[in-house]
Amino acid sequence: MGIDICHKHDRKVHRTSPKSEDIYLRLLVKLYRFLARRSEAKFNKIILKRLFMSKNNRAPLSIARVTRLMKKKGREGKTAVIVGTVTDDNRIHVIPKMTICALRFTKGVRARILKAGGTMLTFDQLALKTPKGKNTVLMQGPRKAREAYRHFGPAPGLPGSTTAPYVRSKGRKFERARGRR
């Protein structure tokens, strides 16, 4: 009598396609799957992997951070590539002329980039311009900036813990025992 193999650990937890049914995202995946397979450039494999990601893992990036990252030495004239949304930041007054490729741009940032004389690219335009990702700077938004991450960690109230408790409101009557006041 043979022994059956245990199959409870067989599931491979990594995405091979996006969960979204968005047809335009699916077309981009088709394009970058071809580029990742046919070109030896690691850039296309990274873009493809990021296109598969959930929205939580494609954190938005503000124009202020894009500007700051593009000011670094040796990045003049290069294209900023963000697999996610670029958002506006009214705390920064002047944005330089630059070329940015992203999945989405908010209305405010779109107007500001055009006013500065910059250009916005979609990923299909980027594939035509630089199929191997030459002269590009890959960027990602801060994933752990989500409010939910404030509540993760050692239990609130433990010594040395800075984890925020889940409370209805932040007032005199809520979570204000000894050690909190």
N, C-alpha and C positions, 0 to 999 in steps of 0.2 A: 504494500500500500504506500503510495507516494505522499509526500508532505506538501501541502499547499503553501505557496509563497504569500507572505503578508503584504498586502497592497495598500495599507493605510497611509504610507508615507510617499506614495507615488506621485502625488500632485506637485507640479512645478509651478511655483508662484512667481511668474513674471509674465508681463503682457506681450503678446505677439501681434496684437492689433488693438486699436482704440475701442473703448466700450461705446463711445458716442456713435450715433448713426448719421452724424452730419456728413452730407455728401461731399462738401468741399474739403473737409478734413480727410476724408477717405481718399480723395484724389491726390492730396499732398502726400499721404502715406504711400500711395501707389508709385508716385514720382520718386520719393526718397528711398523707397524699398529698392527700386531699380538702380538708383545712384549708389546706394550702399553696397549692392551686390556687384555692380560693374566697375566701380572705381575703388582704388585701394585707400582712398582718403577716409580717415577715422571720423572726420567732421560729419559726413553724411550718416554714419552709424549712430552718432550722438543725437543728431537732429531727429532721426527716425525714432529712437528710443524715447525722446522727449515728446514727440507727437502722440505716442501711446499713453502718456501719463494722464492721471486724473487731474481735475481742475485744481484741487488742493496742492498738488505737487508742481503745478505750473503757476507759481505765485506771481502776482503783478509786480512790475518794477517801475518806480517813479522816474520821471525825466531828470530829476535832480541827481539820482544815483547813476543813471546812464551817462550824464554829463561828467560827473566826477570820475567814473571809471574810464571814460574816453580821454580825459586830460592827462593820463599817465604817459610816461615817456615811450615813444615808438608807436603810438596809436593814432597819430595824425593821418587823416585821409583813409582810415580803415572803416569798414562797415560794422556797426553794432548789431549782433544777432540775438534776438530774444524769442524763445518759444513760449509765448505767453502774451500778456497785455502790458502795454506801456501806458502809464497814467500820468496826469498832469500834477504839478506841484507848484502852487502859487507862492511858496516861500522863496523860490529862485526866480529872480527878475529877468536875467538875460541868459538865453540859451544859445550856444554857438551853432554854427552851420555844421550839420553832420548827417550821415546816411544811416538810417536805422531800418532793420528788417524785423518785423514782429507778426504774430498771428492777429493781434488787434491793437488799435490805437483809440484812446478815448477822444471824444469830439474836441475837447479843450486842447489836448496835446497836439492833435492833428493841425489845428490852426496855428499853434505856436511854432511848430517845426517848419511849416511852410513860410511863415512870416520871417523866420531866421534865414530862409534860403536853403534849408535842408531838404532831403528827400526821404520818402518812406517807401519801403519795398515790401512786397509780399514774398512768400517763400518760393513760389513758382518763378518770379522775376529774379530772385537770388540764385536759383538753380541755373538760369540762363546766363547770368552775369558771372558767377563763380561756381562752377559745378563741383570743384574740389574744396571750396571754402577758403581760398587764398585771400589774404588781406581782410580777414574778418576777426571780430572779437566776440566770442560766445559769452553770454551773461545769463544769470538766473536771479529771480527775485528771492527775497528772504522767506523761506518756507515757514520758519518757526515764528514769524511775526503774527500769525493768527492768534486771535484772542483765546482760543481753546487751549493753547500751549501754556497759558498762565496757570491753568488748573492741574497740570501734570507734574508729578514729582512726589516727594515725601508728603505725607498728610499735613494739611494746614494745622498749625498748633503745635507740631513737634518742634523741639529745640533746633534752631538753625534752619528751619524750613521757611522758604519765601513763597511757597505755593499759595495761590489765591483760593479761598473757599468758594463753593457755589452758593451764593446768597441771592435773595430776591431783590434786596436793595442795599445801599451802603449808607446806613444812618445810625443814629444813637442806639436804636433797639436791636441792631443786627450784628451778631458776631463781635460783641464788645465786652467780653469777659476780661478777667485779670490777665495781664500780659499783652492785651490789645489796647489798653488805655491807662 
